[in-house]
């Protein structure tokens, strides 16, 4: 097996020679994602390397914290935690490995097909958030955990996953305890995007990007109150829960 490199104007990918076509398709998808994100965020990120892995074992070896991420995620969303976003690299599953993780329910394959764009969106969001420490440190980790609903949710909404998440959301609402508001760390990868979806529904994508680009000094509730034009937390939570049920409904567009 020979390792080769594929390049596009803004990205490069490392992969074995038998997956050149897969790499080219992924790089094209990332270029389109970059163009989309540039409409809402002042800075995108060039020069990212995409490292492909044939399966979850290889991914876990390269990023040893990945198994903890899977365990910490609600079962309804666990299969969609399919890669890692770092300052200079995206570690991702090959497209056929992503497809193999999909369930038979509608939307699962599409969500996994948007996993790599969501990882890149997360990197762009981090780049545009001056309140998030840039260096890896306990302070940075604490901020990422506290604001996981925002960082993960915005990444997955802007990456295109939330649009296909209806069956996964419906499963989550059937399983476990009532979701917290804003979503807990366990629910952040799946339900964080629903908060962003509500904001886009009530306002627009620009408001969602503005929310994702700041860690409000008064915490998550202060950030949401400001983003939603001063709505009280109980009122906003009720609106979110209604929106969540609508997103999970088979009749929702």
LINTA-V673057 format. One record per pair of residues at least 4 apart in sequence whose C-alpha atoms are under 7 Angstrom apart, sorted by the first residue. I is the first residue (numbers start at 0). J is the second residue. D is the distance in Angstrom with one decimal. If there is no record, write none. Layout:
i=I j=J d=D
i=I j=J d=D
This chain:
i=0 j=15 d=6.2
i=1 j=15 d=5.4
i=1 j=16 d=5.6
i=2 j=13 d=6.9
i=2 j=14 d=5.5
i=2 j=15 d=4.2
i=2 j=16 d=5.8
i=3 j=13 d=6.0
i=3 j=14 d=5.7
i=3 j=15 d=5.8
i=3 j=16 d=5.8
i=4 j=11 d=6.8
i=4 j=12 d=5.5
i=4 j=13 d=4.7
i=4 j=14 d=6.4
i=5 j=11 d=5.6
i=5 j=12 d=5.1
i=5 j=13 d=6.7
i=5 j=22 d=6.8
i=5 j=23 d=7.0
i=6 j=10 d=5.9
i=6 j=11 d=4.2
i=6 j=12 d=6.3
i=7 j=11 d=6.1
i=7 j=26 d=6.3
i=9 j=30 d=6.9
i=9 j=45 d=4.9
i=9 j=46 d=5.6
i=10 j=26 d=6.6
i=10 j=45 d=6.4
i=10 j=46 d=5.2
i=10 j=47 d=5.2
i=10 j=48 d=6.0
i=11 j=46 d=7.0
i=11 j=47 d=6.5
i=11 j=48 d=4.9
i=11 j=49 d=6.2
i=12 j=22 d=6.5
i=12 j=48 d=5.3
i=12 j=49 d=4.4
i=12 j=50 d=5.9
i=13 j=49 d=6.3
i=13 j=50 d=5.2
i=13 j=51 d=6.5
i=14 j=18 d=6.5
i=14 j=50 d=6.7
i=14 j=51 d=5.7
i=18 j=22 d=6.2
i=19 j=23 d=6.2
i=20 j=24 d=6.3
i=21 j=25 d=6.3
i=21 j=94 d=6.8
i=22 j=26 d=6.1
i=23 j=27 d=6.2
i=24 j=28 d=6.2
i=25 j=29 d=6.2
i=26 j=30 d=6.2
i=27 j=31 d=6.4
i=28 j=32 d=6.2
i=29 j=33 d=6.0
i=29 j=116 d=6.0
i=30 j=34 d=6.3
i=31 j=35 d=6.3
i=32 j=36 d=6.1
i=32 j=116 d=6.3
i=33 j=37 d=6.1
i=33 j=43 d=6.6
i=36 j=40 d=6.0
i=37 j=41 d=6.6
i=37 j=42 d=6.8
i=37 j=43 d=6.2
i=39 j=205 d=5.9
i=39 j=208 d=6.1
i=40 j=127 d=6.9
i=40 j=208 d=6.6
i=42 j=127 d=6.4
i=43 j=123 d=5.5
i=44 j=123 d=6.1
i=47 j=87 d=5.1
i=47 j=88 d=5.4
i=48 j=87 d=6.3
i=48 j=88 d=4.7
i=48 j=89 d=6.3
i=49 j=88 d=5.7
i=49 j=89 d=4.8
i=49 j=90 d=6.1
i=50 j=88 d=6.9
i=50 j=89 d=6.0
i=50 j=90 d=4.8
i=50 j=91 d=6.2
i=51 j=90 d=6.2
i=51 j=91 d=5.2
i=51 j=92 d=5.5
i=51 j=93 d=5.5
i=52 j=57 d=5.8
i=52 j=58 d=5.8
i=52 j=91 d=6.0
i=52 j=92 d=4.7
i=52 j=93 d=5.7
i=53 j=57 d=6.7
i=53 j=92 d=6.0
i=53 j=93 d=5.6
i=53 j=96 d=6.2
i=54 j=58 d=6.4
i=54 j=92 d=6.2
i=54 j=96 d=5.9
i=55 j=59 d=6.0
i=56 j=60 d=6.3
i=57 j=61 d=6.3
i=58 j=62 d=6.0
i=59 j=63 d=5.0
i=59 j=65 d=5.6
i=59 j=66 d=6.5
i=64 j=68 d=6.5
i=65 j=69 d=6.4
i=66 j=70 d=6.3
i=67 j=71 d=6.0
i=68 j=72 d=6.3
i=69 j=77 d=5.6
i=69 j=80 d=6.7
i=71 j=185 d=5.6
i=72 j=76 d=6.5
i=72 j=77 d=5.6
i=72 j=185 d=4.5
i=72 j=186 d=6.4
i=73 j=77 d=6.1
i=73 j=185 d=5.3
i=73 j=186 d=5.9
i=75 j=167 d=5.6
i=75 j=170 d=6.1
i=75 j=171 d=5.5
i=76 j=167 d=6.6
i=76 j=188 d=6.7
i=76 j=189 d=5.7
i=78 j=100 d=6.4
i=79 j=111 d=6.1
i=79 j=114 d=7.0
i=81 j=91 d=6.6
i=81 j=92 d=6.6
i=81 j=114 d=6.6
i=82 j=90 d=5.5
i=82 j=91 d=4.5
i=82 j=92 d=6.5
i=83 j=89 d=5.8
i=83 j=90 d=5.1
i=83 j=91 d=6.6
i=83 j=118 d=6.7
i=84 j=88 d=6.5
i=84 j=89 d=4.8
i=84 j=90 d=6.6
i=84 j=118 d=5.4
i=84 j=119 d=6.8
i=84 j=122 d=6.3
i=85 j=89 d=6.0
i=85 j=122 d=7.0
i=91 j=115 d=6.8
i=92 j=96 d=5.8
i=92 j=97 d=5.9
i=93 j=97 d=6.2
i=94 j=98 d=6.2
i=95 j=99 d=6.1
i=96 j=100 d=6.5
i=97 j=101 d=6.9
i=97 j=111 d=5.9
i=98 j=108 d=6.1
i=98 j=111 d=6.8
i=101 j=107 d=5.3
i=101 j=108 d=5.1
i=101 j=111 d=6.8
i=102 j=107 d=5.8
i=104 j=166 d=6.9
i=105 j=166 d=6.9
i=106 j=110 d=6.0
i=106 j=163 d=4.8
i=106 j=164 d=6.2
i=106 j=166 d=7.0
i=107 j=111 d=6.4
i=108 j=112 d=6.1
i=109 j=113 d=6.4
i=109 j=163 d=6.4
i=110 j=114 d=6.4
i=110 j=160 d=4.8
i=110 j=163 d=5.8
i=110 j=164 d=6.8
i=113 j=117 d=6.2
i=113 j=158 d=6.3
i=113 j=159 d=5.9
i=113 j=160 d=5.6
i=114 j=118 d=6.4
i=115 j=119 d=6.4
i=116 j=120 d=6.1
i=116 j=158 d=4.9
i=117 j=121 d=6.2
i=117 j=154 d=5.2
i=117 j=155 d=4.9
i=117 j=157 d=6.9
i=117 j=158 d=3.9
i=117 j=159 d=6.9
i=118 j=122 d=6.5
i=118 j=154 d=6.9
i=119 j=123 d=6.4
i=120 j=124 d=6.1
i=120 j=154 d=4.9
i=120 j=157 d=6.5
i=120 j=158 d=5.7
i=121 j=125 d=6.2
i=121 j=150 d=6.6
i=121 j=151 d=6.9
i=121 j=154 d=4.6
i=122 j=126 d=6.2
i=123 j=127 d=6.3
i=124 j=128 d=6.2
i=124 j=211 d=6.6
i=124 j=212 d=6.4
i=125 j=131 d=7.0
i=127 j=212 d=5.6
i=128 j=212 d=4.3
i=128 j=213 d=5.4
i=129 j=213 d=6.9
i=130 j=213 d=6.0
i=130 j=214 d=5.6
i=131 j=139 d=6.6
i=131 j=142 d=6.9
i=132 j=139 d=5.3
i=135 j=139 d=5.9
i=136 j=140 d=6.2
i=137 j=141 d=6.0
i=138 j=142 d=6.2
i=139 j=143 d=6.2
i=140 j=144 d=6.2
i=141 j=145 d=6.1
i=142 j=146 d=5.9
i=143 j=147 d=5.4
i=144 j=184 d=6.6
i=146 j=150 d=6.2
i=147 j=151 d=5.5
i=147 j=184 d=5.9
i=147 j=187 d=5.8
i=148 j=152 d=5.3
i=148 j=181 d=6.8
i=148 j=182 d=5.7
i=148 j=183 d=6.7
i=148 j=184 d=6.6
i=148 j=187 d=4.3
i=148 j=191 d=4.4
i=149 j=153 d=5.7
i=149 j=191 d=6.1
i=149 j=211 d=6.3
i=150 j=154 d=6.1
i=150 j=211 d=6.7
i=151 j=155 d=6.1
i=151 j=187 d=6.1
i=151 j=188 d=5.4
i=151 j=191 d=6.4
i=152 j=156 d=6.0
i=152 j=187 d=6.3
i=152 j=188 d=6.1
i=152 j=190 d=6.9
i=152 j=191 d=3.8
i=152 j=192 d=3.7
i=152 j=195 d=6.6
i=153 j=157 d=5.9
i=153 j=192 d=5.8
i=153 j=195 d=6.2
i=153 j=211 d=6.3
i=154 j=158 d=5.7
i=155 j=159 d=6.1
i=155 j=160 d=5.2
i=155 j=161 d=6.0
i=155 j=192 d=6.0
i=156 j=160 d=5.9
i=156 j=161 d=5.0
i=156 j=192 d=5.1
i=156 j=195 d=6.8
i=160 j=164 d=6.5
i=161 j=192 d=5.8
i=164 j=168 d=6.0
i=165 j=169 d=6.1
i=165 j=246 d=5.8
i=165 j=247 d=4.8
i=166 j=170 d=6.2
i=166 j=247 d=6.5
i=167 j=171 d=6.2
i=168 j=172 d=6.3
i=168 j=247 d=5.5
i=169 j=173 d=6.5
i=169 j=247 d=4.6
i=170 j=174 d=6.3
i=178 j=182 d=6.3
i=179 j=183 d=6.0
i=180 j=236 d=6.4
i=182 j=186 d=5.6
i=182 j=187 d=5.6
i=182 j=190 d=6.2
i=182 j=191 d=6.0
i=183 j=187 d=5.8
i=186 j=190 d=5.5
i=186 j=191 d=7.0
i=187 j=191 d=4.6
i=191 j=195 d=6.9
i=192 j=196 d=6.1
i=193 j=197 d=6.2
i=193 j=243 d=6.8
i=194 j=198 d=6.4
i=194 j=239 d=6.7
i=195 j=199 d=6.2
i=195 j=207 d=6.1
i=196 j=200 d=6.1
i=197 j=201 d=6.1
i=197 j=239 d=6.8
i=197 j=242 d=6.8
i=198 j=202 d=5.7
i=198 j=203 d=6.7
i=198 j=207 d=6.3
i=199 j=203 d=4.1
i=199 j=204 d=5.3
i=199 j=207 d=6.2
i=202 j=206 d=6.5
i=203 j=207 d=6.6
i=204 j=208 d=6.2
i=205 j=209 d=6.1
i=206 j=210 d=6.2
i=206 j=226 d=6.8
i=207 j=211 d=6.3
i=208 j=212 d=6.2
i=209 j=213 d=7.0
i=210 j=222 d=7.0
i=210 j=226 d=6.3
i=215 j=219 d=6.8
i=215 j=221 d=6.4
i=215 j=222 d=5.1
i=217 j=221 d=4.9
i=218 j=222 d=6.2
i=219 j=223 d=6.2
i=220 j=224 d=6.0
i=220 j=232 d=6.9
i=221 j=225 d=6.2
i=222 j=226 d=6.1
i=223 j=227 d=6.0
i=224 j=228 d=6.3
i=224 j=229 d=4.8
i=224 j=230 d=5.5
i=224 j=231 d=6.4
i=224 j=232 d=6.8
i=225 j=229 d=5.4
i=230 j=234 d=6.5
i=230 j=235 d=6.2
i=231 j=235 d=6.1
i=232 j=236 d=5.9
i=233 j=237 d=6.2
i=234 j=238 d=6.3
i=235 j=239 d=6.1
i=236 j=240 d=6.2
i=237 j=241 d=6.2
i=238 j=242 d=6.1
i=239 j=243 d=5.9
i=240 j=244 d=6.3
i=241 j=245 d=6.3
i=242 j=246 d=6.1
i=243 j=247 d=6.3
i=244 j=248 d=6.2
i=245 j=251 d=6.0
i=246 j=251 d=5.9
